[in-house]
Amino acid sequence: MDRRQFCKTSFAASLAVGTPFLAGCGRRAATEASIPAVSLDGAEIELSNAAIQELSQALSGPMILSGHPEYDRARTIWNGMHDKRPALIVRPANSTDVSHAVSFARDHNLLLAVRGGGHSWPGKSVCDGGLMIDLSQMNGVMVDRDTQRARAQGGALLGQLDAASLAQGMVTTAGVVSHTGVGGYTLGGGFGRLNRKYGLTVDNVRGAEIITADGEVRRISADQEPDLFWAIRGGGGNFGVVTEFEYQLHPFERNVLSGSIVWPIENARDVLEYYAEAAESYSDEMYVGPVMARNPDLGDVIVMDVVYNGDPSEGEKELAALRAVATPAVDGVMIQDYMVMQTINDVAFGHGIRSYAKNGMIKEWSQGLVDALIEAYDPRVFLANHVAGGAVKRVGETDTAFTHRNAEIMLVFASGWQDAEMDDELIAATRAYYTAIEPFMGGYYDNIDFDGAEAAGNYGPAYARLARIKGQYDPGNLFRLNSNIEPAAG
Ligand SMILES: Cc1cc2nc3c(=O)[nH]c(=O)nc-3n(C[C@H](O)[C@H](O)[C@H](O)COP(=O)(O)OP(=O)(O)OC[C@H]3O[C@@H](n4cnc5c(N)ncnc54)[C@H](O)[C@@H]3O)c2cc1C
């Protein structure tokens, strides 16, 4: 496959430069008596112009309909696979706007999508014919140095949270691509490079403001509506629109030992076999996890991404044996700003690519898993990971609604391409790689992919409580475009 072909078809790994990832109202409502729309259960309905005008007038932020110059931009989410056309898009300016929009959807039995950062791989933050609440204008982050807390609005991005926190000498766990939204990311769990030390992002949420299906604006915490507060920490967008998260921050030295070590794919067996033995013994300060992919310059490679959150000389000692497994083609681990790694994949995983991903939780490394990863390796598919263990594992299985606490690592199989004609081929390749590893996995991260039929089982021991809380706060299942929880009858 030549380089141009590769760039059209798949993700590719790289190091110093990151991990290239490729392989007011529209006029219509003013002139028509009604517009076609889609109900919660998929039926065709009509929305009267008068009702739409009434909503528009109640809002401080804009409403965008088909025909408006912003319409196409507003309905576009990160994954270019999802080309959907909402009947209405509301861009709330504040929580009251969100409440109006939620109430409108509920009263009209209208399909509802909620967009935080728009990074839903399966495209759940946009819909055909429904109402899309686009939180992108509610993106402020405020940090309080004294209380060591950050308050981020529901449409903020991870890079904004990182930047505001680091500017005050603090940090919380945040994911590895900075243009991902805090909204969906936090509600589903939140894996990042600091979670072995500080836990998942949900473990750092101390409070939230949420607009529930009845339109009420609620402040929730461990003391206020504790059931709902428990449910949003892993239960996804099932319970309402979160307009603000309050995060615990931790003092942090932003210059950390970090970077990528890269070996040719021929060394993959030695590197993985070593890692499989060593993974459990790494300190909580160490984040190190494997990536396998084709790099446009280096060919097929195995990469270990590293962030050591502690004394760099201790980090160097912990890394020494890994570095000695085989001579790296590139060793880019050095003391550098934490944001270098936090943004290193931003361009590679840029907006608009077509992409498909599968993932699963690995409870333990085994020789069989190493063999399968090597045998099933497919250069069209990017093998990535989210390391767990450490503080993630020390939280009780049902202390939050995120129950996959005993995983050592999550493996992610992802492909990215540009040409729609390649959809079938790349989806099949991704599924095949995943299927080869599936026997070693138990449970999955529904923030990356999910299958509606499996949602109940994947929430595991949290599901019954989640269903009861869903029944209490969203009995009509208004918030259903997510890894959905069926409301239990009250
Ligand atoms: C390039 C990329 C990198 C990623 N990296 C990581 C990573 O490092 N770690 C990790 O854990 N995950 C990662 N993910 C997965 C990520 O956590 C999910 O895709 C997450 O849903 C993204 O949140 P969002 O707000 O951007 O998504 P959106 O598409 O806006 O929303 C996703 C879901 O969450 C709901 N939702 C969003 N915001 C709100 C809100 N404020 N209130 C209520 N519901 C809301 C939506 O309705 C939808 O169901 C990554 C995904 C991508 C595409």
The ligand as a MOL file (V3000), in Angstrom:
LIG
                    3D

  0  0  0     0  0            999 V3000
M  V30 BEGIN CTAB
M  V30 COUNTS 53 58 0 0 0
M  V30 BEGIN ATOM
M  V30 1 C -11.0120 11.2950 19.2220 0
M  V30 2 C -11.5880 10.7260 20.4910 0
M  V30 3 C -10.7860 10.5920 21.6120 0
M  V30 4 C -11.2960 10.0610 22.7850 0
M  V30 5 N -10.4640 9.9200 23.8750 0
M  V30 6 C -10.9810 9.4500 25.0350 0
M  V30 7 C -10.1610 9.3570 26.2020 0
M  V30 8 O -8.9880 9.6880 26.1920 0
M  V30 9 N -10.7190 8.8700 27.3380 0
M  V30 10 C -12.0180 8.4910 27.3930 0
M  V30 11 O -12.4760 8.0780 28.4530 0
M  V30 12 N -12.8280 8.5760 26.3070 0
M  V30 13 C -12.3250 9.0430 25.1400 0
M  V30 14 N -13.1240 9.1130 24.0370 0
M  V30 15 C -14.5180 8.6770 24.1330 0
M  V30 16 C -15.3310 9.8450 24.6900 0
M  V30 17 O -15.3040 9.7890 26.0940 0
M  V30 18 C -16.7850 9.7580 24.1920 0
M  V30 19 O -16.8000 9.8200 22.8010 0
M  V30 20 C -17.6280 10.8700 24.8050 0
M  V30 21 O -18.9800 10.5480 24.5980 0
M  V30 22 C -17.3200 12.2130 24.1880 0
M  V30 23 O -18.0180 13.2260 24.8400 0
M  V30 24 P -18.5820 14.4620 23.9970 0
M  V30 25 O -19.2820 15.3520 24.9360 0
M  V30 26 O -17.5050 15.0070 23.1520 0
M  V30 27 O -19.5880 13.6840 23.0510 0
M  V30 28 P -21.0190 13.9960 22.4490 0
M  V30 29 O -21.0090 13.3770 21.1050 0
M  V30 30 O -21.3650 15.4230 22.5370 0
M  V30 31 O -21.9700 13.1760 23.4020 0
M  V30 32 C -21.8010 11.8000 23.6420 0
M  V30 33 C -22.9700 11.3010 24.4980 0
M  V30 34 O -22.9880 12.0040 25.7410 0
M  V30 35 C -24.1800 12.7690 25.8840 0
M  V30 36 N -23.8000 14.0890 26.4080 0
M  V30 37 C -22.7830 14.8650 26.0040 0
M  V30 38 N -22.7000 15.9670 26.7630 0
M  V30 39 C -23.7040 15.8820 27.6460 0
M  V30 40 C -24.1390 16.7130 28.7030 0
M  V30 41 N -23.5020 17.8560 29.0080 0
M  V30 42 N -25.2080 16.3210 29.4290 0
M  V30 43 C -25.8500 15.1700 29.1410 0
M  V30 44 N -25.4850 14.3420 28.1590 0
M  V30 45 C -24.4080 14.6990 27.4260 0
M  V30 46 C -24.7550 12.8300 24.4890 0
M  V30 47 O -26.1190 12.9790 24.4970 0
M  V30 48 C -24.3320 11.5200 23.8690 0
M  V30 49 O -25.1900 10.4860 24.2590 0
M  V30 50 C -12.6430 9.6510 22.8470 0
M  V30 51 C -13.4570 9.7830 21.7180 0
M  V30 52 C -12.9330 10.3150 20.5560 0
M  V30 53 C -13.8110 10.4230 19.3470 0
M  V30 END ATOM
M  V30 BEGIN BOND
M  V30 1 1 1 2
M  V30 2 1 2 3
M  V30 3 2 2 52
M  V30 4 2 3 4
M  V30 5 1 4 5
M  V30 6 1 4 50
M  V30 7 2 5 6
M  V30 8 1 6 7
M  V30 9 1 6 13
M  V30 10 2 7 8
M  V30 11 1 7 9
M  V30 12 1 9 10
M  V30 13 2 10 11
M  V30 14 1 10 12
M  V30 15 2 12 13
M  V30 16 1 13 14
M  V30 17 1 14 15
M  V30 18 1 14 50
M  V30 19 1 15 16
M  V30 20 1 16 17
M  V30 21 1 16 18
M  V30 22 1 18 19
M  V30 23 1 18 20
M  V30 24 1 20 21
M  V30 25 1 20 22
M  V30 26 1 22 23
M  V30 27 1 23 24
M  V30 28 2 24 25
M  V30 29 1 24 26
M  V30 30 1 24 27
M  V30 31 1 27 28
M  V30 32 2 28 29
M  V30 33 1 28 30
M  V30 34 1 28 31
M  V30 35 1 31 32
M  V30 36 1 32 33
M  V30 37 1 33 34
M  V30 38 1 33 48
M  V30 39 1 34 35
M  V30 40 1 35 36
M  V30 41 1 35 46
M  V30 42 1 36 37
M  V30 43 1 36 45
M  V30 44 2 37 38
M  V30 45 1 38 39
M  V30 46 1 39 40
M  V30 47 2 39 45
M  V30 48 1 40 41
M  V30 49 2 40 42
M  V30 50 1 42 43
M  V30 51 2 43 44
M  V30 52 1 44 45
M  V30 53 1 46 47
M  V30 54 1 46 48
M  V30 55 1 48 49
M  V30 56 2 50 51
M  V30 57 1 51 52
M  V30 58 1 52 53
M  V30 END BOND
M  V30 END CTAB
M  END
